[in-house]
Amino acid sequence: MDIQWYPGHMAKARRQLKEKLKTVDLVIEVLDARAPASSLNPDFDDLFSHKTRFYVLNKADLADENITKNWLCYFKNQKIRAVSFSATRGNVELLKKQIIDCAAPLLRRYREKGMNKTLRCAIVGIPNVGKSAILNRLSGEKKLKEGNRPGVTKALQWAKIDEHLEIMDTPGLLWPKFQEERTGAVVALIGSVKLDILDEEALAFYLIGFLKQTAPALLQNRYQLDSLDKNDFGLLEDICRARGFLLKGGVYDTERGAKTLLDEFKNGRLGRLSLEKPE
């Protein structure tokens, strides 16, 4: 299952972002808490090499809480400031304070030079990690278009949070090629790839295999499966049978079953699940 998606607008947005970086004090990098490693764009190391970076592990309410804590410890050991957050229910005032605290050394240098400067940040990340949703929470109003799908934000745009803080929203940026199939599959599972390029049944098989290994009871109970002692296609058929997804002639509608399974994972209906742990 080789998943690749790097549309032309991403290359254009990357160039525009690079040009605007001279006006940015702090980079807020949003990761999906369910897959912090796979949602970390490797191109950003070069692009933001001279900037202070602050990681926000968003959608923490969908991830395994203990695994998220392990990720925060991992980043702390890497000397990277990172926090967990949920754009739907997180403490937005605490997040704002954490952003200001991360930029404190920079703001102190400004004050030492006699500058009372507004902190300007860029919020970046791969598609559908929740950048615009976080910005709307920070600003207290729905200034920016958001949605649980990739490609909603198309251009760079500034949002004034308060008199001391401005944040630039940016389009979701992937990198030209996933070196590992697993990375492409994980990025697709969290909804960061356009659906029309996906083989959803193949992706559902990947998710079933993952759940069999990491959360077998959850998979079995959610879909009322008698046994997990089948191959992934057989289990997808069992899911279709449990949900009544049948075509004419009693054939299982595995396309609908795959779409349902993927949607229920992406939207958290399977429970709090993380797709990877820190090494």
C-alpha positions as CSV (number, residue, x, y, z in Angstrom):
1,M,0.0,0.0,0.0
2,D,2.1,2.9,-1.3
3,I,0.4,6.2,-0.4
4,Q,1.9,9.4,-1.7
5,W,0.2,12.9,-1.9
6,Y,2.1,16.1,-2.5
7,P,-0.1,18.5,-4.6
8,G,1.3,21.6,-6.2
9,H,-0.3,24.0,-3.7
10,M,1.9,22.6,-0.9
11,A,5.2,23.4,-2.7
12,K,3.8,26.9,-3.4
13,A,2.7,27.4,0.3
14,R,6.1,26.2,1.5
15,R,7.9,28.8,-0.6
16,Q,5.5,31.5,0.6
17,L,6.0,30.4,4.3
18,K,9.8,30.5,3.9
19,E,9.6,34.1,2.6
20,K,7.4,35.1,5.6
21,L,9.6,33.5,8.3
22,K,11.7,36.7,8.8
23,T,8.5,38.2,10.4
24,V,8.0,35.2,12.7
25,D,9.4,34.9,16.3
26,L,8.1,31.5,17.2
27,V,6.9,28.4,15.2
28,I,4.0,26.5,16.8
29,E,4.1,23.0,15.3
30,V,0.9,21.0,15.6
31,L,1.2,17.2,15.7
32,D,-1.6,14.6,15.9
33,A,-1.3,13.2,19.4
34,R,-2.2,9.7,18.1
35,A,0.9,9.7,15.8
36,P,3.4,12.4,16.8
37,A,6.3,10.9,14.9
38,S,4.4,10.3,11.6
39,S,2.8,13.7,11.7
40,L,6.1,15.4,12.2
41,N,7.2,16.8,8.8
42,P,10.9,16.1,8.3
43,D,11.2,19.1,6.0
44,F,10.6,21.4,8.9
45,D,14.0,20.7,10.4
46,D,15.6,22.6,7.6
47,L,12.9,25.2,7.1
48,F,12.8,26.2,10.8
49,S,16.4,25.5,11.7
50,H,16.9,29.1,13.0
51,K,13.6,29.4,14.8
52,T,12.4,28.4,18.2
53,R,9.8,25.6,17.8
54,F,7.0,24.7,20.1
55,Y,5.1,21.4,19.7
56,V,1.4,21.0,20.4
57,L,0.1,17.4,20.4
58,N,-3.5,18.2,19.4
59,K,-6.4,15.7,19.5
60,A,-5.1,14.4,22.8
61,D,-8.7,13.5,23.7
62,L,-8.5,10.9,20.9
63,A,-5.1,9.4,21.9
64,D,-4.1,7.0,24.7
65,E,-3.4,9.3,27.7
66,N,-0.5,7.3,29.0
67,I,1.2,7.1,25.6
68,T,0.8,10.8,25.1
69,K,2.5,11.4,28.5
70,N,5.4,9.2,27.2
71,W,5.6,11.3,24.1
72,L,5.8,14.5,26.2
73,C,8.7,13.0,28.2
74,Y,10.4,11.9,25.0
75,F,10.3,15.5,23.6
76,K,11.4,16.9,26.9
77,N,14.5,14.6,26.8
78,Q,15.1,15.9,23.2
79,K,15.1,19.5,24.7
80,I,11.9,20.3,22.7
81,R,9.1,22.2,24.4
82,A,5.9,20.2,23.9
83,V,2.4,20.2,25.4
84,S,-0.8,18.1,24.8
85,F,-4.0,19.8,23.8
86,S,-7.5,19.2,22.5
87,A,-9.0,21.9,20.2
88,T,-12.5,20.7,21.1
89,R,-12.2,20.8,24.9
90,G,-8.7,21.9,26.0
91,N,-7.8,24.8,28.4
92,V,-7.1,27.6,25.9
93,E,-5.9,30.1,28.4
94,L,-3.3,27.5,29.6
95,L,-2.2,27.0,26.0
96,K,-1.8,30.7,25.5
97,K,0.3,30.9,28.6
98,Q,2.5,28.0,27.5
99,I,3.1,29.7,24.1
100,I,4.2,32.9,25.9
101,D,6.4,31.0,28.3
102,C,8.1,29.3,25.4
103,A,8.9,32.7,23.8
104,A,9.9,34.3,27.2
105,P,13.7,34.3,26.4
106,L,13.0,36.0,23.1
107,L,10.6,38.6,24.6
108,R,13.2,39.3,27.3
109,R,15.8,40.1,24.7
110,Y,13.3,42.5,23.0
111,R,12.7,44.3,26.3
112,E,16.4,44.6,27.0
113,K,16.6,46.4,23.7
114,G,13.8,48.7,24.7
115,M,11.3,47.1,22.3
116,N,7.7,46.4,23.4
117,K,7.0,44.0,20.6
118,T,4.0,41.9,19.7
119,L,4.8,38.3,19.6
120,R,4.3,36.9,16.1
121,C,4.0,33.2,15.6
122,A,3.4,30.8,12.7
123,I,1.2,27.7,13.3
124,V,2.3,24.9,11.0
125,G,1.8,21.2,10.5
126,I,0.6,18.5,8.1
127,P,-3.0,18.6,6.9
128,N,-5.9,18.0,9.3
129,V,-4.0,18.2,12.6
130,G,-6.2,21.0,13.8
131,K,-4.2,24.2,13.2
132,S,-7.2,26.4,12.3
133,A,-9.3,24.9,15.1
134,I,-6.6,25.8,17.7
135,L,-6.3,29.3,16.3
136,N,-10.1,29.8,16.5
137,R,-10.0,28.7,20.1
138,L,-7.1,31.0,20.9
139,S,-8.9,34.0,19.3
140,G,-12.2,33.2,20.9
141,E,-14.1,33.3,17.7
142,K,-14.4,31.3,14.4
143,K,-12.2,33.5,12.3
144,L,-10.7,30.7,10.2
145,K,-12.4,28.0,8.2
146,E,-11.8,24.5,9.7
147,G,-12.9,21.0,9.0
148,N,-12.0,17.3,9.8
149,R,-10.4,16.8,6.3
150,P,-7.2,17.9,4.6
151,G,-6.8,20.9,2.4
152,V,-9.2,23.3,4.2
153,T,-6.6,26.1,4.6
154,K,-5.3,27.3,1.3
155,A,-3.3,30.4,2.1
156,L,-1.3,32.2,4.7
157,Q,-3.4,34.5,6.9
158,W,-2.7,36.3,10.2
159,A,-5.1,36.2,13.2
160,K,-4.8,38.7,16.0
161,I,-5.2,36.8,19.3
162,D,-4.8,39.8,21.6
163,E,-2.7,43.1,21.7
164,H,0.4,41.1,22.5
165,L,0.0,38.0,20.3
166,E,-0.5,37.4,16.5
167,I,-0.4,34.0,14.8
168,M,-0.2,33.2,11.1
169,D,-2.3,30.3,9.9
170,T,-0.7,28.2,7.2
171,P,-1.9,25.4,4.8
172,G,-1.1,21.8,5.8
173,L,2.3,20.7,4.4
174,L,3.4,17.2,3.7
175,W,6.7,16.3,2.2
176,P,7.4,15.0,-1.3
177,K,7.7,11.3,-0.6
178,F,7.0,9.0,2.3
179,Q,10.1,6.8,2.7
180,E,8.2,4.1,4.6
181,E,4.8,2.6,3.7
182,R,3.9,2.6,7.4
183,T,4.3,6.4,7.6
184,G,2.0,6.9,4.6
185,A,-0.6,4.5,6.1
186,V,-0.6,6.3,9.5
187,V,-0.8,9.7,7.9
188,A,-3.8,8.5,5.9
189,L,-5.5,7.0,9.0
190,I,-5.4,10.3,10.9
191,G,-7.1,12.0,7.9
192,S,-4.1,13.9,6.5
193,V,-4.4,12.6,2.9
194,K,-7.2,13.2,0.4
195,L,-9.7,10.4,0.4
196,D,-9.9,10.2,-3.4
197,I,-6.3,8.9,-3.7
198,L,-6.8,6.1,-1.2
199,D,-7.6,2.5,-1.4
200,E,-9.8,2.5,1.6
201,E,-10.2,-1.2,1.8
202,A,-6.4,-1.7,1.9
203,L,-6.1,1.0,4.6
204,A,-8.9,-0.7,6.6
205,F,-6.9,-4.0,6.4
206,Y,-3.9,-2.1,7.9
207,L,-6.1,-0.7,10.7
208,I,-7.6,-4.1,11.4
209,G,-4.1,-5.7,11.6
210,F,-3.0,-2.9,14.0
211,L,-6.0,-3.3,16.2
212,K,-5.6,-7.1,16.4
213,Q,-2.1,-6.5,17.8
214,T,-2.7,-3.6,20.1
215,A,-6.4,-3.5,21.0
216,P,-8.0,-6.9,20.2
217,A,-10.8,-6.6,22.9
218,L,-11.8,-3.2,21.6
219,L,-12.0,-4.4,18.0
220,Q,-14.0,-7.6,19.0
221,N,-16.4,-5.8,21.3
222,R,-17.0,-2.8,19.1
223,Y,-18.1,-4.9,16.1
224,Q,-19.5,-7.9,18.0
225,L,-17.0,-10.3,16.4
226,D,-17.1,-13.9,17.6
227,S,-13.4,-14.4,17.0
228,L,-10.3,-12.6,15.6
229,D,-8.9,-15.8,14.2
230,K,-9.4,-14.8,10.6
231,N,-7.4,-12.8,8.0
232,D,-8.1,-9.1,7.7
233,F,-10.5,-9.5,4.8
234,G,-12.5,-12.1,6.7
235,L,-12.7,-9.7,9.7
236,L,-13.9,-6.9,7.5
237,E,-16.6,-9.1,6.2
238,D,-17.6,-9.9,9.8
239,I,-17.8,-6.1,10.5
240,C,-20.1,-5.8,7.5
241,R,-22.3,-8.6,8.8
242,A,-22.5,-7.0,12.2
243,R,-23.5,-3.7,10.7
244,G,-25.8,-5.1,8.1
245,F,-23.8,-3.9,5.2
246,L,-25.0,-6.2,2.4
247,L,-25.4,-5.8,-1.3
248,K,-27.8,-7.7,-3.6
249,G,-27.3,-11.4,-3.5
250,G,-26.1,-11.3,0.1
251,V,-22.6,-10.0,-0.9
252,Y,-20.9,-8.0,1.9
253,D,-20.4,-4.3,1.1
254,T,-16.8,-4.2,2.1
255,E,-16.3,-0.8,0.6
256,R,-18.9,0.6,3.0
257,G,-17.5,-1.4,5.9
258,A,-14.0,-0.1,5.3
259,K,-15.2,3.5,5.1
260,T,-17.2,3.1,8.4
261,L,-14.2,1.6,10.2
262,L,-11.9,4.3,9.0
263,D,-14.3,7.1,9.9
264,E,-15.0,5.6,13.4
265,F,-11.3,5.6,14.1
266,K,-10.6,9.1,12.7
267,N,-13.5,10.5,14.8
268,G,-12.6,8.7,18.0
269,R,-15.6,6.4,18.1
270,L,-13.4,3.4,18.6
271,G,-12.0,4.9,21.8
272,R,-8.8,6.6,22.7
273,L,-6.1,5.0,20.5
274,S,-2.5,5.9,19.7
275,L,-0.9,4.6,16.5
276,E,2.7,4.8,17.7
277,K,4.9,5.0,20.8
278,P,8.2,6.8,21.3
279,E,11.3,4.7,20.9
